[in-house]
Amino acid sequence: MVSNEIKFLIDDVLSEKKLSKNWLEENAKLQRSQLNSYANNKVKRIDLDVLARICIALNVEVGDIMKIQHKIGGR
């Protein structure tokens, strides 16, 4: 069985840019719980406004902070 899921790369981008979650939280005007949901891949429905604010704050494109992860086999 093949399943696909979206994986967020926010922590990778923050590390690459030498920025903290606190910085992103402030600059993207996010609540910490909101940011953690995205960074820890726990979000069930993507809010396009939140996604845009993250991208704008980090000066990246959507594809820089997200990828599709293909899984083959069990869960």
DSSP file (Angstrom, degrees, kcal/mol; ACC not computed):
  #  RESIDUE AA STRUCTURE BP1 BP2  ACC     N-H-->O    O-->H-N    N-H-->O    O-->H-N    TCO  KAPPA ALPHA  PHI   PSI    X-CA   Y-CA   Z-CA
    1    1 A M              0   0    0      0, 0.0    72,-2.8     0, 0.0     2,-0.5   0.000 360.0 360.0 360.0 134.7    0.0    0.0    0.0
    2    2 A V  E     +A   72   0A   0     70,-0.2     2,-0.4    68,-0.0    70,-0.2  -0.895 360.0 176.5-106.2 130.6    1.3    3.4   -0.9
    3    3 A S  E     -A   71   0A   0     68,-3.0    68,-3.3    -2,-0.5     2,-0.4  -0.983  12.0-155.7-131.5 147.4    0.4    6.5    1.2
    4    4 A N  E     +A   70   0A   0     -2,-0.4     2,-0.3    66,-0.2    66,-0.2  -0.924  12.8 175.8-121.0 145.3    1.6   10.0    0.8
    5    5 A E  E     -A   69   0A   0     64,-2.0    64,-3.6    -2,-0.4     2,-0.5  -0.991  31.9-112.4-145.1 155.1    1.8   12.7    3.4
    6    6 A I  E     -A   68   0A   0     -2,-0.3     2,-0.5    62,-0.2    62,-0.2  -0.735  28.8-161.2 -88.1 131.8    3.1   16.3    3.4
    7    7 A K  E     -A   67   0A   0     60,-3.3    60,-2.0    -2,-0.5     2,-0.3  -0.955  10.4-139.4-115.0 129.8    6.2   16.9    5.6
    8    8 A F  E     -A   66   0A   0     -2,-0.5    58,-0.3    30,-0.3     3,-0.2  -0.693   9.1-165.0 -88.8 141.0    7.1   20.3    6.7
    9    9 A L     >  +     0   0    0     56,-3.0     4,-2.3    -2,-0.3     5,-0.2  -0.056  47.8 125.1-112.8  28.6   10.7   21.3    6.7
   10   10 A I  H  > S+     0   0    0     55,-0.4     4,-2.8     1,-0.2     5,-0.2   0.900  73.0  50.4 -60.3 -44.9   10.4   24.4    8.9
   11   11 A D  H  > S+     0   0    0     28,-0.3     4,-2.4     1,-0.2    -1,-0.2   0.893 110.4  51.1 -61.8 -38.8   13.0   23.3   11.4
   12   12 A D  H  > S+     0   0    0      2,-0.2     4,-2.6     1,-0.2    -1,-0.2   0.923 112.0  46.1 -63.3 -44.5   15.5   22.6    8.6
   13   13 A V  H  X S+     0   0    0     -4,-2.3     4,-2.3     2,-0.2    -2,-0.2   0.913 112.2  50.8 -66.2 -42.8   14.9   26.1    7.1
   14   14 A L  H  <>S+     0   0    0     -4,-2.8     5,-3.0    -5,-0.2     4,-0.5   0.925 112.6  46.8 -59.7 -44.1   15.2   27.8   10.5
   15   15 A S  H ><5S+     0   0    0     -4,-2.4     3,-0.9     3,-0.2    -2,-0.2   0.919 111.5  50.8 -63.7 -44.6   18.5   26.0   11.1
   16   16 A E  H 3<5S+     0   0    0     -4,-2.6    -1,-0.2     1,-0.3    -2,-0.2   0.865 116.3  41.0 -60.9 -37.6   19.8   26.8    7.7
   17   17 A K  T 3<5S-     0   0    0     -4,-2.3    -1,-0.3    -5,-0.2    -2,-0.2   0.425 110.8-122.4 -91.6   0.4   19.0   30.5    8.2
   18   18 A K  T < 5 +     0   0    0     -3,-0.9     2,-0.3    -4,-0.5    -3,-0.2   0.917  65.1 138.7  57.2  46.7   20.2   30.4   11.8
   19   19 A L      < -     0   0    0     -5,-3.0    -1,-0.2    -6,-0.1     2,-0.2  -0.841  45.8-129.8-118.7 157.0   16.8   31.6   13.0
   20   20 A S     >  -     0   0    0     -2,-0.3     4,-2.1    -3,-0.1     5,-0.2  -0.608  22.8-116.1-102.5 164.0   14.8   30.5   16.1
   21   21 A K  H  > S+     0   0    0     -2,-0.2     4,-3.1     1,-0.2     5,-0.2   0.858 118.3  58.3 -63.7 -34.6   11.2   29.4   16.4
   22   22 A N  H  > S+     0   0    0      2,-0.2     4,-2.2     1,-0.2    -1,-0.2   0.921 105.4  49.4 -60.5 -42.9   10.7   32.5   18.6
   23   23 A W  H  > S+     0   0    0      2,-0.2     4,-2.7     1,-0.2     5,-0.2   0.938 114.0  44.7 -60.6 -47.1   11.8   34.7   15.8
   24   24 A L  H  X S+     0   0    0     -4,-2.1     4,-2.6     1,-0.2     5,-0.2   0.906 109.9  55.5 -65.8 -41.3    9.5   33.0   13.3
   25   25 A E  H  <>S+     0   0    0     -4,-3.1     5,-2.4     1,-0.2     4,-0.4   0.923 114.5  40.0 -55.6 -46.3    6.6   33.1   15.8
   26   26 A E  H  <5S+     0   0    0     -4,-2.2     3,-0.5     3,-0.2    -2,-0.2   0.927 118.7  44.7 -70.2 -46.1    7.0   36.9   16.2
   27   27 A N  H  <5S+     0   0    0     -4,-2.7    -2,-0.2     1,-0.2    -1,-0.2   0.765 119.6  40.4 -75.7 -25.8    7.7   37.7   12.5
   28   28 A A  T  <5S-     0   0    0     -4,-2.6    -1,-0.2    -5,-0.2    -2,-0.2   0.421 107.2-125.6 -98.1  -0.6    4.9   35.4   11.1
   29   29 A K  T   5 +     0   0    0     -3,-0.5     2,-0.3    -4,-0.4    -3,-0.2   0.954  57.5 150.0  53.7  55.9    2.5   36.5   13.9
   30   30 A L      < -     0   0    0     -5,-2.4     2,-0.3    -6,-0.2    -1,-0.2  -0.812  50.4-116.7-114.3 155.2    1.8   32.9   14.9
   31   31 A Q     >  -     0   0    0     -2,-0.3     4,-2.4     1,-0.1     3,-0.2  -0.648  31.7-117.9 -81.9 150.4    0.9   31.3   18.3
   32   32 A R  H  > S+     0   0    0     -2,-0.3     4,-2.8     1,-0.2     5,-0.2   0.891 115.4  52.9 -58.2 -40.8    3.6   28.9   19.5
   33   33 A S  H  > S+     0   0    0      2,-0.2     4,-1.9     1,-0.2    -1,-0.2   0.880 109.2  50.1 -63.8 -36.7    1.1   26.0   19.4
   34   34 A Q  H  > S+     0   0    0     -3,-0.2     4,-1.7     2,-0.2    -2,-0.2   0.947 112.4  46.1 -64.1 -49.9    0.3   26.8   15.8
   35   35 A L  H  X S+     0   0    0     -4,-2.4     4,-3.1     1,-0.2     5,-0.2   0.912 111.8  51.7 -60.7 -44.1    3.9   27.0   14.8
   36   36 A N  H  X S+     0   0    0     -4,-2.8     4,-2.6     1,-0.2     6,-0.3   0.873 104.4  57.2 -62.5 -37.0    4.7   23.7   16.6
   37   37 A S  H  <>S+     0   0    0     -4,-1.9     5,-3.0    -5,-0.2     6,-1.3   0.913 114.3  38.5 -59.7 -42.6    1.8   22.0   14.8
   38   38 A Y  H ><5S+     0   0    0     -4,-1.7     3,-1.5     3,-0.2   -30,-0.3   0.946 117.4  48.3 -72.5 -49.3    3.4   22.8   11.5
   39   39 A A  H 3<5S+     0   0    0     -4,-3.1   -28,-0.3     1,-0.3    -2,-0.2   0.824 116.1  44.2 -63.0 -32.2    7.0   22.3   12.5
   40   40 A N  T 3<5S-     0   0    0     -4,-2.6    -1,-0.3    -5,-0.2    -2,-0.2   0.261 111.8-117.9 -97.7  11.3    6.2   18.9   14.1
   41   41 A N  T < 5S+     0   0    0     -3,-1.5    -3,-0.2     1,-0.1    -4,-0.1   0.860  78.8 123.5  57.5  39.8    4.0   17.7   11.2
   42   42 A K      < +     0   0    0     -5,-3.0    -4,-0.2    -6,-0.3     2,-0.2   0.473  33.5 114.1-105.5  -6.3    0.9   17.5   13.4
   43   43 A V        -     0   0    0     -6,-1.3     3,-0.1     1,-0.1    -9,-0.0  -0.465  43.4-170.8 -71.9 136.1   -1.3   19.9   11.4
   44   44 A K  S    S+     0   0    0      1,-0.3     2,-0.4    -2,-0.2    -1,-0.1   0.790  75.2  31.4 -96.0 -34.7   -4.3   18.1    9.8
   45   45 A R  S    S-     0   0    0      2,-0.0     2,-0.5     0, 0.0    -1,-0.3  -0.992  82.1-131.1-128.9 125.9   -5.6   21.0    7.6
   46   46 A I        -     0   0    0     -2,-0.4     2,-0.7    -3,-0.1     3,-0.1  -0.621  12.5-146.1 -80.7 125.2   -3.2   23.5    6.1
   47   47 A D     >  -     0   0    0     -2,-0.5     4,-2.6     1,-0.2     5,-0.2  -0.825   5.0-153.3 -89.5 115.3   -4.3   27.1    6.7
   48   48 A L  H  > S+     0   0    0     -2,-0.7     4,-2.4     1,-0.2    -1,-0.2   0.818  93.9  55.0 -63.0 -31.6   -3.1   29.0    3.5
   49   49 A D  H  > S+     0   0    0      2,-0.2     4,-2.3     1,-0.2    -1,-0.2   0.923 110.3  45.6 -66.0 -43.7   -2.9   32.3    5.5
   50   50 A V  H  > S+     0   0    0      2,-0.2     4,-2.4     1,-0.2    -2,-0.2   0.929 112.8  51.1 -63.4 -45.5   -0.5   30.7    8.0
   51   51 A L  H  X S+     0   0    0     -4,-2.6     4,-2.4     1,-0.2    -2,-0.2   0.909 110.8  48.5 -58.8 -43.8    1.5   29.1    5.3
   52   52 A A  H  X S+     0   0    0     -4,-2.4     4,-2.8     2,-0.2     5,-0.2   0.907 110.2  51.1 -63.8 -42.5    1.8   32.4    3.5
   53   53 A R  H  X S+     0   0    0     -4,-2.3     4,-2.4     2,-0.2    -2,-0.2   0.891 110.8  49.0 -64.2 -38.7    2.9   34.2    6.7
   54   54 A I  H  X S+     0   0    0     -4,-2.4     4,-2.2     2,-0.2    -2,-0.2   0.943 113.6  46.4 -64.0 -47.5    5.6   31.5    7.3
   55   55 A C  H  X>S+     0   0    0     -4,-2.4     5,-2.1     1,-0.2     4,-1.0   0.910 113.8  47.9 -62.4 -43.4    6.9   31.8    3.7
   56   56 A I  H  <5S+     0   0    0     -4,-2.8     3,-0.4     2,-0.2    -1,-0.2   0.926 112.0  49.1 -64.8 -44.6    6.9   35.6    3.8
   57   57 A A  H  <5S+     0   0    0     -4,-2.4    -1,-0.2     1,-0.2    -2,-0.2   0.896 118.6  39.2 -61.8 -39.9    8.7   35.8    7.2
   58   58 A L  H  <5S-     0   0    0     -4,-2.2    -1,-0.2    -5,-0.2    -2,-0.2   0.547 105.7-128.4 -87.0  -7.5   11.3   33.3    6.0
   59   59 A N  T  <5 +     0   0    0     -4,-1.0     2,-0.3    -3,-0.4    -3,-0.2   0.944  67.0 122.2  56.5  50.8   11.5   34.7    2.5
   60   60 A V      < -     0   0    0     -5,-2.1    -1,-0.2    -6,-0.1     2,-0.2  -0.842  63.6-108.1-132.6 169.3   11.0   31.3    0.9
   61   61 A E    >>  -     0   0    0     -2,-0.3     3,-1.8    -3,-0.1     4,-0.6  -0.600  37.8-105.5 -93.3 161.7    8.6   29.6   -1.5
   62   62 A V  H >> S+     0   0    0      1,-0.3     3,-1.6    -2,-0.2     4,-0.8   0.889 120.0  59.0 -54.5 -42.5    6.1   27.0   -0.4
   63   63 A G  H 34 S+     0   0    0      1,-0.3    -1,-0.3     2,-0.2     0, 0.0   0.660  96.5  63.3 -64.2 -15.6    8.2   24.2   -1.9
   64   64 A D  H <4 S+     0   0    0     -3,-1.8    -1,-0.3     1,-0.2    -2,-0.2   0.704 112.0  33.7 -79.9 -20.3   11.1   25.2    0.3
   65   65 A I  H << S+     0   0    0     -3,-1.6   -56,-3.0    -4,-0.6   -55,-0.4   0.398 118.6  50.1-115.9   1.9    9.2   24.4    3.5
   66   66 A M  E  <  +A    8   0A   0     -4,-0.8     2,-0.3   -58,-0.3   -58,-0.2  -0.985  53.0 172.2-139.2 148.7    7.1   21.4    2.4
   67   67 A K  E     -A    7   0A   0    -60,-2.0   -60,-3.3    -2,-0.3     2,-0.6  -0.983  34.1-114.3-147.9 158.0    7.6   18.2    0.6
   68   68 A I  E     -A    6   0A   0     -2,-0.3     2,-0.6   -62,-0.2   -62,-0.2  -0.831  27.8-154.8 -93.2 126.3    5.5   15.1   -0.2
   69   69 A Q  E     -A    5   0A   0    -64,-3.6   -64,-2.0    -2,-0.6     2,-0.5  -0.902   5.8-149.8-104.7 121.4    6.8   12.0    1.5
   70   70 A H  E     -A    4   0A   0     -2,-0.6     2,-0.4   -66,-0.2   -66,-0.2  -0.769  12.3-168.1 -92.5 130.6    5.9    8.7   -0.2
   71   71 A K  E     -A    3   0A   0    -68,-3.3   -68,-3.0    -2,-0.5     2,-0.4  -0.974   3.4-164.9-121.1 132.2    5.5    5.7    2.1
   72   72 A I  E     +A    2   0A   0     -2,-0.4     2,-0.3   -70,-0.2   -70,-0.2  -0.949  56.4   9.8-115.5 135.2    5.2    2.2    0.8
   73   73 A G  S    S+     0   0    0    -72,-2.8    -2,-0.1    -2,-0.4     0, 0.0  -0.760 104.3   0.4 106.0-149.9    4.0   -0.6    3.0
   74   74 A G              0   0    0     -2,-0.3   -71,-0.1     1,-0.1     0, 0.0   0.326 360.0 360.0 -64.3-162.6    2.3   -0.5    6.4
   75   75 A R              0   0    0     -4,-0.0    -1,-0.1     0, 0.0    -2,-0.1   0.450 360.0 360.0 -80.0 360.0    1.5    2.5    8.5
